[in-house]
Amino acid sequence: MAEVPAPRLWLGRAIWLALALTLVFLRLLPLETVPRAWTGPDLLLAVTLAWTVRQPRLVPVLMIAGVFLLCDLLFDRPPGLEAGLVVMATEVLRRRSAVLRNAPLLAEWAAVSACVLAVTLAARVIAGLAVLPVAPLGLDLIQAAATILAYPLVAGIAHLVFGITRRPWGEAAGVRT
């Protein structure tokens, strides 16, 4: 059995971490001073889900939890809420990655869409139960829809630019035929 070379594994993890921190930094930049009536996609969530489905070993759960906990703290969200929900979503997709690897892109997109909606709605429900302020439902749904629509583009860029592919099951498990 041939394992994934350690330098390639750590390079893939470093690339995801650098990309995640770059997206966090860009989101922190004060580019607009007036609140918008709409919101764009959560690219960090889309990138994380794409990498988890396509190459689960490149995004360890502790790294995901750390980055999203940092986001919770920086973006004034309840600490650990979205981090915990994203960790659960990535673990669901990680367990299904072998099945989704051989499925068409539409099946992968549907699974990721379900996770995005689950994270969005669960965060609203939990924040509401804890009597925390929540964004208007419309904004959350627009962001979820934008993230879902952006996923194929994110997956395509991950494939073309970073080489994050949906490898055959045996190859992803470290077995070459």
QUIFEN-V495480 format. One record per residue. RES is the residue in one letter. PHI is phi in degrees with one decimal (999 if undefined). BURIAL is b if it has 16 or more other ideal C-beta (glycine too) atoms within 10 Angstrom, else e. D_CENTER is the distance of its C-alpha to the mean C-alpha in Angstrom with 1 decimal. Layout:
res;phi;burial;d_center
RES;PHI;BURIAL;D_CENTER
RES;PHI;BURIAL;D_CENTER
This chain:
res;phi;burial;d_center
M;999;e;29.9
A;-101.5;e;28.1
E;-88.3;e;25.1
V;-67.6;e;22.5
P;-57.4;e;24.2
A;-59.2;e;23.2
P;-61.4;e;23.1
R;-67.1;e;20.7
L;-62.0;e;18.4
W;-70.0;e;18.6
L;-65.7;e;18.4
G;-62.5;b;15.1
R;-66.5;b;13.8
A;-66.2;e;15.6
I;-65.5;b;14.2
W;-61.7;b;10.5
L;-63.9;e;11.9
A;-64.5;e;14.1
L;-65.1;b;11.6
A;-63.4;b;9.5
L;-67.4;e;13.0
T;-65.5;e;14.2
L;-64.0;b;11.8
V;-64.0;b;12.8
F;-61.1;e;16.3
L;-63.5;e;16.4
R;-72.0;e;15.4
L;-79.6;e;18.2
L;-64.1;e;20.7
P;-82.0;e;23.3
L;-84.4;e;23.5
E;-129.0;e;24.7
T;-107.1;e;27.2
V;-108.4;e;27.5
P;-62.3;e;25.0
R;-94.7;e;23.7
A;-88.7;e;24.1
W;-138.1;e;20.7
T;-137.4;b;17.2
G;-87.8;e;14.8
P;-72.3;b;11.2
D;-86.8;b;8.4
L;-66.7;b;7.5
L;-63.2;b;5.6
L;-64.6;b;3.0
A;-63.3;b;4.2
V;-63.8;b;4.7
T;-63.1;b;2.7
L;-67.6;b;3.4
A;-64.1;b;6.3
W;-68.7;b;7.4
T;-68.1;b;7.4
V;-70.0;b;9.4
R;-85.2;b;11.5
Q;-140.0;b;12.3
P;-60.0;b;11.5
R;-72.5;b;14.1
L;-81.0;b;12.5
V;-126.8;b;9.9
P;-65.6;e;12.2
V;-62.1;e;11.5
L;-67.4;e;13.7
M;-68.8;e;11.9
I;-62.0;b;8.6
A;-60.8;b;11.1
G;-64.7;e;13.1
V;-65.2;b;10.8
F;-74.3;b;9.6
L;-67.7;b;13.3
L;-59.3;e;14.4
C;-63.0;b;12.6
D;-59.1;b;14.3
L;-71.4;e;17.5
L;-72.8;e;17.5
F;-98.9;e;16.6
D;58.6;e;19.1
R;-105.6;b;17.1
P;-57.6;b;18.4
P;-59.7;e;17.7
G;90.4;e;15.5
L;-66.7;b;14.9
E;-69.1;b;11.3
A;-60.0;b;10.7
G;-64.5;b;12.4
L;-67.7;b;10.9
V;-68.1;b;7.2
V;-60.9;b;9.2
M;-63.4;e;11.1
A;-64.4;b;8.6
T;-68.3;b;7.3
E;-69.8;e;11.1
V;-62.7;e;12.0
L;-69.4;b;10.2
R;-62.4;b;11.5
R;-70.1;e;14.9
R;-96.3;b;14.8
S;-61.9;b;13.8
A;-64.8;e;17.5
V;-72.7;e;18.4
L;-71.3;b;15.7
R;-63.1;b;16.7
N;-98.0;e;20.1
A;-87.5;e;19.3
P;-68.4;e;19.3
L;-57.8;e;16.3
L;-61.5;e;17.2
A;-68.1;e;16.6
E;-62.1;b;13.1
W;-62.6;b;12.4
A;-64.9;e;14.2
A;-65.1;b;12.3
V;-66.1;b;8.8
S;-61.2;b;10.9
A;-62.5;e;12.4
C;-67.4;b;9.4
V;-62.5;b;8.5
L;-64.5;b;12.3
A;-63.7;e;12.7
V;-63.1;b;10.5
T;-63.0;b;12.4
L;-71.3;e;15.7
A;-65.0;b;15.7
A;-63.2;b;15.1
R;-65.6;b;18.0
V;-65.1;e;20.2
I;-65.2;b;19.9
A;-64.1;b;20.5
G;-66.0;e;23.3
L;-67.2;e;24.8
A;-87.6;e;24.8
V;55.5;e;26.5
L;-101.2;e;24.1
P;-67.0;e;23.9
V;-124.4;b;21.2
A;-69.4;e;20.6
P;-57.2;e;22.4
L;-57.2;e;21.0
G;-59.3;e;21.2
L;-64.7;e;18.9
D;-64.3;b;16.2
L;-69.1;e;16.8
I;-63.9;b;16.9
Q;-64.8;b;13.6
A;-63.6;b;12.1
A;-64.3;b;14.3
A;-65.0;b;13.5
T;-65.8;b;9.7
I;-64.2;b;10.9
L;-69.7;e;13.6
A;-80.7;b;11.6
Y;-57.5;b;9.5
P;-59.8;b;12.7
L;-66.3;e;13.4
V;-62.9;b;10.2
A;-64.9;b;10.8
G;-65.4;e;14.4
I;-66.2;e;14.0
A;-60.7;b;12.1
H;-72.9;e;15.1
L;-76.2;e;17.8
V;-89.4;e;17.2
F;-103.1;b;15.5
G;72.6;e;16.8
I;-86.2;b;13.7
T;-107.6;e;15.6
R;-92.8;b;15.9
R;-76.8;e;18.9
P;-58.3;e;21.5
W;-56.1;e;21.3
G;-62.5;e;24.2
E;-69.8;e;23.1
A;-68.3;b;19.6
A;-81.0;e;21.5
G;95.9;e;23.8
V;-107.3;e;26.7
R;-101.2;e;28.3
T;-101.6;e;30.7
